[in-house]
Amino acid sequence: MIILYITEMIGIIAFAVSGAITGIKNKFDLFGVLILGSATALGGGLIRDVLLGYFPPRMFQNYWYLSVASIVSTIVFLFFIFSNKKSKTQKYVKNPLVSKITQQVFTISDALGLAAFTVIGCGYAIESGFDDNAFFVIFLGTLTGVGGGVLRDLLSVNVPIIFTKQIYATASIAGGIIYYFVYNLNNHTASIIAGGVIILIIRYLAAYFNWNLPKA
């Protein structure tokens, strides 16, 4: 379906941005930023396709996926290069507002990627004939949603945030449940919108108010 393809491209762009920003924060070079941005953008989809039995996975059949992820990662890298050179030329003191804006961009892009890939995973599970298996639809949606972020954190030598702080996988699960419920009302487009919006709201509020699940 065209709506799944469009949503997937939105997710790829969003996760490529979050992956590239993480690479830049960790002082990766251009190649490292490209790898991290692409891995974040394509990791969840790769896991999804393997579980659904697509061989080779879609990212190896449609070069637009890797091309878009690489282009977006490069643009983010060049933007930071240009900004840093401008700051040095004009002798700016490091502005904490810039770091805050960067964190906001990361949070928004990460939430958007999580939302897009969760509903995409649910959608492809249903499209593959598993519409009567609620557990698998929600499980695959969640795994698709969090897969890229987990891979990003592991490659940047960080403990994945789904295990340590803020509500992340829980937001994905909630969105998957809403998606499946609305889908069973026979409205596929509405299920994508409803599930995605729920994830965006929960994820952004969790980041803004620093909501966390209990720890021992």
Secondary structure per residue as TSV (DSSP state, phi and psi in degrees):
chain	resnum	aa	ss	phi	psi
A	1	M	-	360.0	141.8
A	2	I	H	-64.6	-33.5
A	3	I	H	-67.2	-33.5
A	4	L	H	-68.0	-39.6
A	5	Y	H	-64.8	-44.2
A	6	I	H	-63.5	-45.0
A	7	T	H	-62.1	-38.8
A	8	E	H	-65.3	-39.3
A	9	M	H	-64.7	-38.1
A	10	I	H	-62.0	-43.6
A	11	G	H	-64.3	-39.8
A	12	I	H	-62.9	-45.3
A	13	I	H	-62.4	-46.4
A	14	A	H	-63.3	-47.0
A	15	F	H	-70.9	-30.7
A	16	A	H	-63.3	-39.3
A	17	V	H	-62.9	-47.9
A	18	S	H	-65.4	-37.8
A	19	G	H	-67.5	-42.2
A	20	A	H	-64.5	-42.6
A	21	I	H	-61.3	-41.8
A	22	T	H	-62.1	-42.9
A	23	G	H	-61.7	-42.3
A	24	I	H	-65.7	-41.4
A	25	K	H	-60.7	-33.9
A	26	N	T	-90.7	12.0
A	27	K	T	62.4	37.2
A	28	F	-	-73.2	151.7
A	29	D	-	-80.7	-177.2
A	30	L	H	-57.5	-43.8
A	31	F	H	-63.0	-42.2
A	32	G	H	-63.2	-40.6
A	33	V	H	-65.5	-40.7
A	34	L	H	-62.6	-44.6
A	35	I	H	-64.2	-45.7
A	36	L	H	-68.0	-42.7
A	37	G	H	-62.2	-43.8
A	38	S	H	-69.4	-40.8
A	39	A	H	-64.2	-40.2
A	40	T	H	-65.4	-41.9
A	41	A	H	-72.3	-31.3
A	42	L	H	-110.9	-12.2
A	43	G	H	-59.8	-47.2
A	44	G	H	-63.6	-41.8
A	45	G	H	-65.0	-35.7
A	46	L	H	-64.2	-45.8
A	47	I	H	-62.1	-43.7
A	48	R	H	-58.3	-48.0
A	49	D	H	-65.5	-37.1
A	50	V	H	-63.8	-43.3
A	51	L	H	-67.4	-29.8
A	52	L	H	-86.3	-6.4
A	53	G	T	84.1	22.5
A	54	Y	-	-84.7	113.6
A	55	F	S	-130.5	125.8
A	56	P	S	-72.4	157.8
A	57	P	-	-54.9	160.0
A	58	R	G	-56.5	-33.4
A	59	M	G	-63.4	-20.7
A	60	F	G	-95.9	-6.5
A	61	Q	T	-101.4	-30.3
A	62	N	-	-121.3	106.5
A	63	Y	H	-72.0	-8.5
A	64	W	H	-62.3	-34.9
A	65	Y	H	-58.2	-55.9
A	66	L	H	-67.5	-37.0
A	67	S	H	-62.8	-46.8
A	68	V	H	-63.8	-44.5
A	69	A	H	-61.3	-42.0
A	70	S	H	-68.9	-42.3
A	71	I	H	-64.3	-45.6
A	72	V	H	-63.1	-43.4
A	73	S	H	-61.4	-40.6
A	74	T	H	-65.7	-41.6
A	75	I	H	-61.5	-44.2
A	76	V	H	-62.1	-43.6
A	77	F	H	-61.0	-47.4
A	78	L	H	-65.2	-35.4
A	79	F	H	-61.3	-44.2
A	80	F	H	-69.3	-36.7
A	81	I	H	-60.4	-48.6
A	82	F	H	-62.5	-43.1
A	83	S	H	-63.9	-41.7
A	84	N	H	-65.9	-41.1
A	85	K	H	-65.6	-38.9
A	86	K	H	-65.5	-40.5
A	87	S	H	-63.9	-41.4
A	88	K	H	-68.3	-39.3
A	89	T	H	-64.3	-42.0
A	90	Q	T	-91.6	4.2
A	91	K	T	57.7	44.6
A	92	Y	-	-76.1	143.1
A	93	V	-	-80.6	144.2
A	94	K	-	-54.2	122.5
A	95	N	-	-96.4	120.2
A	96	P	H	-62.9	-23.6
A	97	L	H	-64.5	-36.0
A	98	V	H	-62.7	-44.4
A	99	S	H	-63.3	-37.2
A	100	K	H	-66.4	-41.7
A	101	I	H	-64.4	-42.2
A	102	T	H	-59.9	-41.8
A	103	Q	H	-65.1	-37.9
A	104	Q	H	-64.3	-43.1
A	105	V	H	-62.3	-42.5
A	106	F	H	-61.2	-46.9
A	107	T	H	-61.5	-45.1
A	108	I	H	-66.6	-45.9
A	109	S	H	-65.6	-37.9
A	110	D	H	-66.5	-41.9
A	111	A	H	-65.1	-40.8
A	112	L	H	-65.6	-42.0
A	113	G	H	-64.4	-41.8
A	114	L	H	-61.3	-45.2
A	115	A	H	-64.6	-47.7
A	116	A	H	-62.6	-47.1
A	117	F	H	-73.7	-27.6
A	118	T	H	-65.0	-49.6
A	119	V	H	-69.4	-30.0
A	120	I	H	-65.2	-45.0
A	121	G	H	-60.2	-43.2
A	122	C	H	-62.6	-43.0
A	123	G	H	-63.6	-43.7
A	124	Y	H	-70.0	-31.1
A	125	A	H	-63.9	-43.4
A	126	I	H	-68.7	-41.7
A	127	E	H	-62.9	-26.4
A	128	S	T	-86.9	3.5
A	129	G	T	99.8	14.3
A	130	F	-	-104.1	27.8
A	131	D	T	-65.1	-18.8
A	132	D	T	-94.0	4.0
A	133	N	-	-115.3	86.6
A	134	A	H	-59.4	-41.8
A	135	F	H	-60.9	-46.2
A	136	F	H	-66.8	-40.2
A	137	V	H	-60.1	-48.0
A	138	I	H	-70.0	-39.8
A	139	F	H	-61.9	-47.5
A	140	L	H	-66.3	-38.3
A	141	G	H	-61.3	-44.6
A	142	T	H	-65.0	-45.3
A	143	L	H	-63.9	-38.9
A	144	T	H	-65.8	-38.7
A	145	G	H	-68.7	-44.0
A	146	V	H	-91.3	-14.5
A	147	G	H	-57.7	-45.5
A	148	G	H	-64.9	-41.2
A	149	G	H	-66.5	-38.7
A	150	V	H	-64.2	-44.7
A	151	L	H	-63.1	-40.6
A	152	R	H	-58.6	-47.8
A	153	D	H	-66.8	-39.1
A	154	L	H	-67.2	-42.0
A	155	L	H	-68.9	-25.5
A	156	S	T	-95.8	14.9
A	157	V	T	56.8	48.3
A	158	N	-	-124.6	148.5
A	159	V	-	-68.2	127.3
A	160	P	-	-52.2	134.3
A	161	I	H	-66.7	-18.2
A	162	I	H	-67.0	-17.2
A	163	F	H	-100.2	-12.1
A	164	T	H	-123.6	-39.8
A	165	K	S	-150.3	155.1
A	166	Q	S	59.6	162.7
A	167	I	S	-89.9	110.2
A	168	Y	-	-121.0	-72.4
A	169	A	H	-63.3	-33.5
A	170	T	H	-61.6	-39.5
A	171	A	H	-64.1	-40.1
A	172	S	H	-63.6	-43.5
A	173	I	H	-62.5	-44.7
A	174	A	H	-59.9	-42.8
A	175	G	H	-64.5	-38.2
A	176	G	H	-64.5	-39.6
A	177	I	H	-64.5	-45.7
A	178	I	H	-62.6	-42.1
A	179	Y	H	-56.4	-51.0
A	180	Y	H	-64.7	-40.0
A	181	F	H	-63.2	-47.8
A	182	V	H	-68.8	-36.0
A	183	Y	H	-59.1	-38.4
A	184	N	T	-72.5	-4.8
A	185	L	T	-90.7	10.3
A	186	N	T	67.4	40.6
A	187	N	-	-139.1	95.3
A	188	H	H	-68.3	-45.0
A	189	T	H	-61.8	-42.6
A	190	A	H	-64.9	-33.6
A	191	S	H	-67.0	-38.6
A	192	I	H	-64.1	-45.7
A	193	I	H	-66.3	-47.6
A	194	A	H	-63.3	-47.4
A	195	G	H	-62.7	-42.9
A	196	G	H	-64.9	-42.5
A	197	V	H	-65.0	-42.2
A	198	I	H	-59.4	-44.2
A	199	I	H	-63.9	-45.3
A	200	L	H	-58.6	-45.3
A	201	I	H	-64.8	-50.0
A	202	I	H	-63.0	-45.7
A	203	R	H	-65.6	-43.6
A	204	Y	H	-69.6	-41.7
A	205	L	H	-64.1	-37.8
A	206	A	H	-63.3	-39.9
A	207	A	H	-71.1	-41.0
A	208	Y	H	-68.7	-43.8
A	209	F	H	-96.9	3.0
A	210	N	T	56.5	47.4
A	211	W	-	-73.7	136.9
A	212	N	-	-136.8	152.6
A	213	L	-	-75.8	156.8
A	214	P	-	-60.7	147.7
A	215	K	-	-123.1	150.6
A	216	A	-	-75.4	360.0
